[in-house]
Amino acid sequence: MTQTQAPSGKRRWIKWAVLALVVLALGFSVLRALSARKAQQAAVAEASQRAQPVIELAPTDLVAAQVQNLSQGLPVSGSLRAVNSAFIRTRVPGELQQLTVREGDSVQAGQVLARIEVTEFQFRLRQTQDQADSAKAQIDIAQRQYDNNKALVAQGFISQTALDTSLATLNSAISTYKAAQAAVEVTRKTFEDTVLKAPISGQVAQRLAQPGERLPVDSKVLEIVDLSRLELEATFSPADSLSLKVGQRARLSIEQNGQGSATVGATVSRINPSAQAGSRSVLAYLTLDTPGSAGPVLRQGLFAQGMLDTVRVSALAVPLSAVRTDKPKPYVQTVQQGQVKHLPVTPGTRGEVGPELWVAVPDLPEGTQVLRGELGPLREGTAVRLTSSPASASAPAATATTAAPAARN
């Protein structure tokens, strides 16, 4: 019985020894595999870091965080219109003649633009003139009769009553002549109204009638606009209208076909004292600055929008486009020791600095060089190099744009 137990214990010991060797072999294999994987990852990371391109940045790709006067205000929009414009209308009925100007033609104040057929008015003027001449002849007759009667009364041949009657006849003839003269002036004025003249200098905006048409009184023929002075009619809510003041400045963006938008300054020149019925909104009129010869070409009817400055706030700020929001907390991209670093910020008050929108960032150190938003997001740690050479100044944006997708992967 003792001999049977000894081989059994020996077999158990061999079994546990084999199991331990298997476990040790498996552990060694796993450790070896982990070490190989770690070495491979380190090699890949080192190769990736070695192959990562260096992004070149021009000085214009960076902007320093600095104290700025942020202009806060009210949004404004509307259509442009000429301060001085006029419709040429008919003052007498008749057939339109000699209308030669068309849309876009320049005209001067007092220039004859069209006529109404004058034959009928010539005859009327002649008729009233003849009536005035007849009335004047009656004055001569009444005057001689009065003089004769006055002499006869002095000689006692007729009574004073006859003299008074002749005086009344003379006065009546004078009054009739004055009425006839007034009729001549009225007819002459009507005759002159057959000539249509430009009341202001400018350009023809609309031609509303054609030669040969018979037009009634007060028919529109032409519209003339003076583009030397343009204004914007803007509508403000009752609450916003409380901030309006004459003299406030605004920056307007006007769409230009094929040329993007043009920025033009404007000044509040008038504020309507009455609110509009129904909406209770208030109208304000902004006179545009006169653009120079190299400025944008402005036309009546173009749509404009922008911001009216009402308040200015001084704060440490960066361009709004430089603040990125593709992380849980807003941040800006800075360059420190030749690498991109992300700094979290707390955006504050927004306002305009020139044509660009800036935002206050009180938790960012003043003078920090921040990448502009046009470069797109760059991975933190990306190597960058600043350059100021003319040849490379135009390349940074393209280099950063092509490198940004690789940095994000």
Backbone torsions as a table, in degrees:
resi	resn	phi	psi	omega
1	MET	NA	-31.9	178.3
2	THR	-71.5	-34.3	178.8
3	GLN	-69.8	-30.1	179.9
4	THR	-72.2	-39.2	-177.5
5	GLN	-70.7	-32.5	-177.4
6	ALA	-64.9	-47.9	177.6
7	PRO	-62.7	-33.8	-179.3
8	SER	-65.1	-43.1	178.0
9	GLY	-65.9	-37.2	178.8
10	LYS	-63.7	-37.4	-179.7
11	ARG	-68.1	-38.8	178.7
12	ARG	-63.7	-39.7	-179.7
13	TRP	-64.6	-40.2	178.5
14	ILE	-65.2	-38.0	-179.9
15	LYS	-63.6	-44.7	179.9
16	TRP	-68.2	-33.4	178.0
17	ALA	-66.2	-42.2	178.5
18	VAL	-64.3	-42.1	179.8
19	LEU	-62.2	-39.8	179.0
20	ALA	-65.3	-39.9	177.8
21	LEU	-63.5	-38.9	178.4
22	VAL	-63.9	-43.1	179.6
23	VAL	-63.8	-41.9	178.6
24	LEU	-63.6	-39.5	179.0
25	ALA	-64.3	-42.2	179.0
26	LEU	-64.8	-43.2	179.0
27	GLY	-63.1	-40.9	178.6
28	PHE	-63.6	-39.3	179.0
29	SER	-64.4	-44.3	179.7
30	VAL	-63.9	-44.4	-180.0
31	LEU	-61.8	-40.8	179.4
32	ARG	-65.1	-40.8	178.9
33	ALA	-64.6	-41.9	178.8
34	LEU	-64.3	-40.6	179.4
35	SER	-64.3	-41.7	179.0
36	ALA	-64.6	-39.9	179.8
37	ARG	-66.5	-40.8	179.1
38	LYS	-65.0	-41.0	177.8
39	ALA	-64.8	-37.8	178.3
40	GLN	-65.4	-43.3	178.6
41	GLN	-63.7	-40.4	178.6
42	ALA	-64.1	-39.7	179.0
43	ALA	-66.3	-40.9	178.8
44	VAL	-64.8	-42.1	179.6
45	ALA	-64.9	-40.8	179.3
46	GLU	-66.3	-40.0	177.8
47	ALA	-66.2	-40.5	178.8
48	SER	-64.1	-41.3	179.2
49	GLN	-67.2	-35.4	179.2
50	ARG	-69.9	-32.9	-177.8
51	ALA	-87.9	-9.7	-177.4
52	GLN	-64.0	127.9	-178.5
53	PRO	-73.8	153.2	175.5
54	VAL	-92.7	123.1	-177.3
55	ILE	-85.2	128.4	178.3
56	GLU	-91.5	132.6	-179.6
57	LEU	-121.1	135.1	173.7
58	ALA	-86.5	158.5	177.7
59	PRO	-56.2	-29.4	-179.3
60	THR	-73.7	-11.8	178.1
61	ASP	-82.2	-8.0	-179.9
62	LEU	-116.4	148.6	176.1
63	VAL	-139.6	139.9	-177.1
64	ALA	-88.4	138.6	172.3
65	ALA	-69.1	122.9	-174.5
66	GLN	-148.8	163.2	179.3
67	VAL	-73.9	126.7	-178.5
68	GLN	-131.2	153.9	171.6
69	ASN	-89.5	102.4	-177.3
70	LEU	-83.8	123.2	180.0
71	SER	-88.2	117.8	176.1
72	GLN	-106.4	146.9	-177.8
73	GLY	-168.5	-158.2	-176.1
74	LEU	-111.8	138.6	174.3
75	PRO	-67.8	141.4	-178.1
76	VAL	-136.2	141.8	178.7
77	SER	-155.0	160.7	179.6
78	GLY	161.0	-173.5	-179.9
79	SER	-105.6	146.1	178.7
80	LEU	-77.3	147.8	174.7
81	ARG	-148.1	154.6	-179.2
82	ALA	-74.9	138.5	176.1
83	VAL	-64.1	-41.3	178.5
84	ASN	-111.9	120.0	176.0
85	SER	-148.5	159.0	-176.6
86	ALA	-154.5	144.5	170.9
87	PHE	-100.6	131.5	173.9
88	ILE	-92.1	120.8	-176.8
89	ARG	-120.1	157.1	175.5
90	THR	-76.9	137.5	176.1
91	ARG	-102.5	-14.3	176.5
92	VAL	-134.9	151.4	177.6
93	PRO	-77.7	153.8	177.0
94	GLY	155.1	-176.2	-178.3
95	GLU	-86.0	130.3	-178.3
96	LEU	-76.9	132.2	-178.8
97	GLN	-137.4	157.3	171.6
98	GLN	59.0	33.5	174.4
99	LEU	-90.0	108.7	-173.7
100	THR	-115.8	-20.1	-177.0
101	VAL	-79.2	152.3	178.7
102	ARG	-131.8	176.7	-179.7
103	GLU	-56.2	131.9	179.2
104	GLY	96.0	-16.4	179.1
105	ASP	-70.7	141.4	176.9
106	SER	-87.4	140.6	179.7
107	VAL	-133.3	157.9	177.9
108	GLN	-112.0	151.6	178.9
109	ALA	-59.3	131.5	-178.9
110	GLY	89.2	-5.2	-179.4
111	GLN	-71.8	135.4	177.7
112	VAL	-75.0	124.0	-176.5
113	LEU	-109.9	-28.1	-179.3
114	ALA	-164.5	170.1	178.0
115	ARG	-139.2	156.0	171.1
116	ILE	-103.1	140.7	-177.7
117	GLU	-52.2	127.9	-164.3
118	VAL	-104.5	-3.6	-172.6
119	THR	-56.8	-49.3	-178.3
120	GLU	-60.5	-39.9	-177.2
121	PHE	-75.3	-27.8	173.7
122	GLN	-63.9	-44.1	179.0
123	PHE	-64.6	-39.7	179.0
124	ARG	-64.9	-40.4	178.4
125	LEU	-64.2	-41.3	178.9
126	ARG	-64.5	-40.0	-179.4
127	GLN	-63.1	-47.8	-179.1
128	THR	-67.9	-32.7	177.3
129	GLN	-66.7	-40.0	177.2
130	ASP	-64.6	-39.4	177.8
131	GLN	-64.6	-36.5	177.1
132	ALA	-67.4	-40.5	177.6
133	ASP	-62.9	-39.8	178.3
134	SER	-63.8	-41.0	179.1
135	ALA	-65.4	-34.4	178.4
136	LYS	-67.3	-37.0	177.3
137	ALA	-63.7	-37.5	178.4
138	GLN	-65.3	-31.3	176.4
139	ILE	-65.6	-41.2	-180.0
140	ASP	-62.3	-42.9	-180.0
141	ILE	-64.4	-46.0	-178.6
142	ALA	-65.9	-32.2	180.0
143	GLN	-68.2	-44.2	178.4
144	ARG	-63.8	-40.8	179.8
145	GLN	-64.0	-40.8	179.4
146	TYR	-65.5	-40.7	179.0
147	ASP	-63.6	-41.6	179.4
148	ASN	-64.3	-45.9	-179.5
149	ASN	-63.5	-34.4	179.2
150	LYS	-64.5	-39.3	178.0
151	ALA	-69.3	-38.7	179.6
152	LEU	-67.2	-38.0	177.7
153	VAL	-63.8	-38.5	179.6
154	ALA	-64.8	-30.6	179.4
155	GLN	-89.7	-4.8	177.7
156	GLY	81.7	15.5	-179.5
157	PHE	-82.0	-28.7	179.0
158	ILE	-130.3	166.2	-176.5
159	SER	-85.3	168.1	177.9
160	GLN	-66.5	-27.9	179.9
161	THR	-63.1	-40.0	178.6
162	ALA	-64.5	-36.4	178.1
163	LEU	-66.7	-40.9	179.0
164	ASP	-64.3	-36.1	179.3
165	THR	-66.4	-41.8	178.9
166	SER	-66.6	-32.0	177.1
167	LEU	-67.8	-40.7	178.3
168	ALA	-64.1	-38.5	177.8
169	THR	-63.8	-39.6	177.8
170	LEU	-64.0	-46.1	179.6
171	ASN	-63.1	-37.7	177.8
172	SER	-64.9	-40.8	178.7
173	ALA	-64.7	-37.8	178.2
174	ILE	-64.4	-43.6	179.4
175	SER	-64.0	-39.1	178.3
176	THR	-64.0	-38.7	179.4
177	TYR	-67.0	-41.6	178.3
178	LYS	-63.1	-40.1	177.5
179	ALA	-64.3	-39.3	178.6
180	ALA	-66.0	-38.7	177.4
181	GLN	-64.3	-39.9	177.2
182	ALA	-63.7	-39.1	177.4
183	ALA	-63.6	-35.7	177.2
184	VAL	-63.8	-43.6	-179.6
185	GLU	-64.7	-40.2	178.0
186	VAL	-63.6	-43.1	-179.9
187	THR	-66.8	-38.5	178.0
188	ARG	-64.5	-39.8	176.7
189	LYS	-62.6	-42.2	177.2
190	THR	-62.3	-38.9	178.2
191	PHE	-63.5	-40.9	178.8
192	GLU	-68.8	-28.3	179.9
193	ASP	-69.9	-8.9	176.1
194	THR	-72.5	-13.7	178.0
195	VAL	-98.0	122.8	-179.3
196	LEU	-98.7	118.9	-178.0
197	LYS	-116.8	156.8	178.3
198	ALA	-76.4	123.3	179.3
199	PRO	-76.7	-24.5	-179.8
200	ILE	-137.2	163.1	173.1
201	SER	-85.4	144.1	-179.5
202	GLY	166.9	-148.9	-179.9
203	GLN	-127.4	149.5	178.9
204	VAL	-74.7	120.7	179.1
205	ALA	-95.9	-34.3	-180.0
206	GLN	-143.1	141.9	170.9
207	ARG	-115.7	109.9	-168.2
208	LEU	-103.0	2.0	178.9
209	ALA	-147.1	162.4	-178.6
210	GLN	-121.8	148.9	177.6
211	PRO	-57.2	140.0	-179.2
212	GLY	97.3	-15.8	178.1
213	GLU	-72.7	143.0	173.3
214	ARG	-95.9	117.3	-171.6
215	LEU	-110.4	143.1	173.2
216	PRO	-79.2	179.9	178.3
217	VAL	-67.8	143.1	175.7
218	ASP	68.9	29.1	174.4
219	SER	-85.9	138.2	177.9
220	LYS	-74.3	133.2	179.2
221	VAL	-113.5	-48.2	-177.6
222	LEU	-141.3	153.2	168.9
223	GLU	-119.2	130.8	-179.5
224	ILE	-118.4	133.7	178.0
225	VAL	-123.9	145.1	176.8
226	ASP	-105.8	105.4	-175.5
227	LEU	-82.5	2.6	179.1
228	SER	-69.9	-22.0	177.4
229	ARG	-136.4	119.7	179.8
230	LEU	-119.8	153.5	177.7
231	GLU	-140.4	160.6	178.6
232	LEU	-114.9	127.8	175.7
233	GLU	-96.3	111.8	-175.3
234	ALA	-114.9	147.1	-180.0
235	THR	-108.6	131.8	-179.5
236	PHE	-124.2	148.3	177.5
237	SER	-70.0	162.6	179.6
238	PRO	-57.3	-38.1	-179.6
239	ALA	-69.5	-44.1	-179.5
240	ASP	-68.2	-28.5	-177.4
241	SER	-65.8	-19.2	179.2
242	LEU	-68.3	-21.5	-179.6
243	SER	-90.3	-4.2	-176.3
244	LEU	-78.0	139.3	174.6
245	LYS	-144.6	144.4	175.9
246	VAL	-65.1	133.1	-179.2
247	GLY	102.4	-11.5	177.8
248	GLN	-65.5	147.0	-176.7
249	ARG	-99.0	154.5	177.8
250	ALA	-143.8	152.9	174.5
251	ARG	-116.3	121.5	-175.1
252	LEU	-111.0	139.7	175.8
253	SER	-106.9	123.6	-176.2
254	ILE	-118.0	126.7	-178.0
255	GLU	-68.5	132.5	177.0
256	GLN	-118.8	126.1	-177.1
257	ASN	-60.5	119.7	176.3
258	GLY	73.2	1.7	-177.4
259	GLN	-129.3	22.1	-178.7
260	GLY	70.8	-143.6	-179.4
261	SER	-120.5	149.1	178.9
262	ALA	-110.4	141.9	-179.7
263	THR	-102.1	128.6	-178.0
264	VAL	-132.5	139.1	176.5
265	GLY	-81.9	155.6	179.5
266	ALA	-149.3	159.0	-178.4
267	THR	-131.2	136.4	176.4
268	VAL	-68.5	115.0	-177.6
269	SER	-102.2	-31.7	-178.4
270	ARG	-146.3	148.9	174.8
271	ILE	-129.4	126.0	-178.4
272	ASN	-65.1	128.0	-178.3
273	PRO	-74.1	-12.2	-177.6
274	SER	-115.0	140.5	175.2
275	ALA	-82.4	151.4	179.5
276	GLN	-72.3	141.1	179.2
277	ALA	-65.4	141.5	179.1
278	GLY	90.6	-71.4	-177.7
279	SER	-79.7	-21.2	-177.2
280	ARG	62.3	16.5	178.4
281	SER	-77.0	160.4	-176.6
282	VAL	-118.6	135.1	179.8
283	LEU	-94.1	136.0	174.6
284	ALA	-127.8	148.9	-175.5
285	TYR	-119.5	122.9	-177.8
286	LEU	-110.4	120.6	178.6
287	THR	-85.4	126.6	-178.2
288	LEU	-77.3	145.9	172.8
289	ASP	-65.7	143.8	179.4
290	THR	-73.8	116.7	-179.2
291	PRO	-72.5	150.9	177.2
292	GLY	-74.3	-175.1	-179.4
293	SER	-63.1	-28.9	-179.9
294	ALA	-93.8	2.7	-178.3
295	GLY	-79.1	177.9	-179.0
296	PRO	-69.1	152.0	176.6
297	VAL	-85.5	116.4	-176.7
298	LEU	-103.9	141.1	-179.7
299	ARG	-128.8	154.0	174.2
300	GLN	-68.0	135.7	179.3
301	GLY	97.5	-10.7	177.3
302	LEU	-66.6	145.0	179.3
303	PHE	-86.7	136.3	-179.8
304	ALA	-133.2	145.4	175.2
305	GLN	-145.7	155.1	-178.2
306	GLY	179.9	-153.5	-175.9
307	MET	-131.2	133.7	177.1
308	LEU	-97.7	120.4	-178.2
309	ASP	-72.4	124.5	175.6
310	THR	-121.9	-31.5	-177.9
311	VAL	-139.3	145.1	174.8
312	ARG	-120.4	129.4	-178.6
313	VAL	-120.5	131.8	178.1
314	SER	-94.6	123.4	-177.9
315	ALA	-159.0	157.4	173.3
316	LEU	-71.8	123.2	-170.3
317	ALA	-145.3	163.2	173.1
318	VAL	-134.7	162.4	175.5
319	PRO	-57.5	139.1	-178.4
320	LEU	-60.3	-34.0	-179.0
321	SER	-66.8	-19.4	179.9
322	ALA	-79.3	-16.6	179.3
323	VAL	-86.1	119.4	-177.3
324	ARG	-100.2	148.4	-176.2
325	THR	-128.1	24.1	179.7
326	ASP	-88.1	12.3	172.3
327	LYS	-122.5	166.8	179.6
328	PRO	-55.5	-32.6	178.8
329	LYS	-120.5	137.6	179.7
330	PRO	-57.7	148.3	-178.7
331	TYR	-150.6	166.1	173.8
332	VAL	-122.6	153.9	178.7
333	GLN	-99.0	122.7	-179.5
334	THR	-119.0	166.4	176.9
335	VAL	-113.8	117.4	179.1
336	GLN	-134.8	123.7	179.1
337	GLN	54.1	42.0	174.8
338	GLY	75.6	13.7	179.7
339	GLN	-135.2	155.1	177.7
340	VAL	-79.8	131.1	177.7
341	LYS	-129.8	139.3	-179.4
342	HIS	-97.2	126.1	178.0
343	LEU	-116.3	123.1	178.1
344	PRO	-69.3	144.2	179.8
345	VAL	-135.6	162.4	175.4
346	THR	-117.4	98.6	-178.2
347	PRO	-61.5	141.0	179.7
348	GLY	-120.2	-129.5	-176.5
349	THR	-65.8	137.9	175.8
350	ARG	-104.1	148.8	177.6
351	GLY	-167.9	168.3	-177.7
352	GLU	-96.3	138.5	171.5
353	VAL	-123.2	102.3	-172.1
354	GLY	66.4	-135.4	-179.5
355	PRO	-86.4	-0.9	-172.9
356	GLU	-108.6	147.0	179.0
357	LEU	-92.8	125.3	-179.9
358	TRP	-115.0	162.6	180.0
359	VAL	-136.1	141.1	178.9
360	ALA	-72.7	135.4	177.8
361	VAL	-132.4	81.0	-173.0
362	PRO	-65.9	-23.2	-176.8
363	ASP	-90.6	8.9	178.6
364	LEU	-102.4	131.9	179.7
365	PRO	-60.6	139.0	179.6
366	GLU	-65.0	138.5	-179.3
367	GLY	90.6	-4.4	179.5
368	THR	-61.6	129.8	178.9
369	GLN	-81.7	118.3	-175.4
370	VAL	-113.8	138.2	176.6
371	LEU	-73.2	137.8	177.3
372	ARG	-68.4	153.6	-175.9
373	GLY	-68.2	-19.5	-178.0
374	GLU	-65.8	-19.1	-178.8
375	LEU	-77.2	-17.4	-178.9
376	GLY	83.3	175.0	-178.9
377	PRO	-74.9	135.7	175.7
378	LEU	-119.0	141.2	-179.6
379	ARG	-66.2	140.7	179.5
380	GLU	-63.0	133.0	-176.9
381	GLY	97.0	-5.5	178.8
382	THR	-62.7	132.4	-179.3
383	ALA	-75.4	136.2	179.9
384	VAL	-133.4	156.5	176.7
385	ARG	-138.0	129.1	179.8
386	LEU	-85.0	138.3	178.7
387	THR	-136.9	149.0	179.3
388	SER	-127.5	8.6	-179.1
389	SER	-73.5	144.8	-179.0
390	PRO	-59.4	-32.5	-175.9
391	ALA	-69.4	-33.9	-176.9
392	SER	-95.8	-6.0	-177.6
393	ALA	-65.8	-29.9	-178.7
394	SER	-88.9	-9.7	-175.5
395	ALA	-90.4	-23.1	-171.4
396	PRO	-56.9	-43.2	-177.0
397	ALA	-60.5	-43.3	-179.5
398	ALA	-68.7	-39.3	179.8
399	THR	-64.4	-45.3	-179.8
400	ALA	-65.4	-35.4	-178.9
401	THR	-66.6	-40.8	-179.1
402	THR	-74.7	-29.3	-178.3
403	ALA	-83.9	-23.3	-176.2
404	ALA	-59.9	-44.9	180.0
405	PRO	-59.7	-38.3	179.1
406	ALA	-67.0	-35.8	-179.4
407	ALA	-68.8	-29.9	-178.1
408	ARG	-78.8	-23.3	-177.3
409	ASN	-71.8	NA	NA
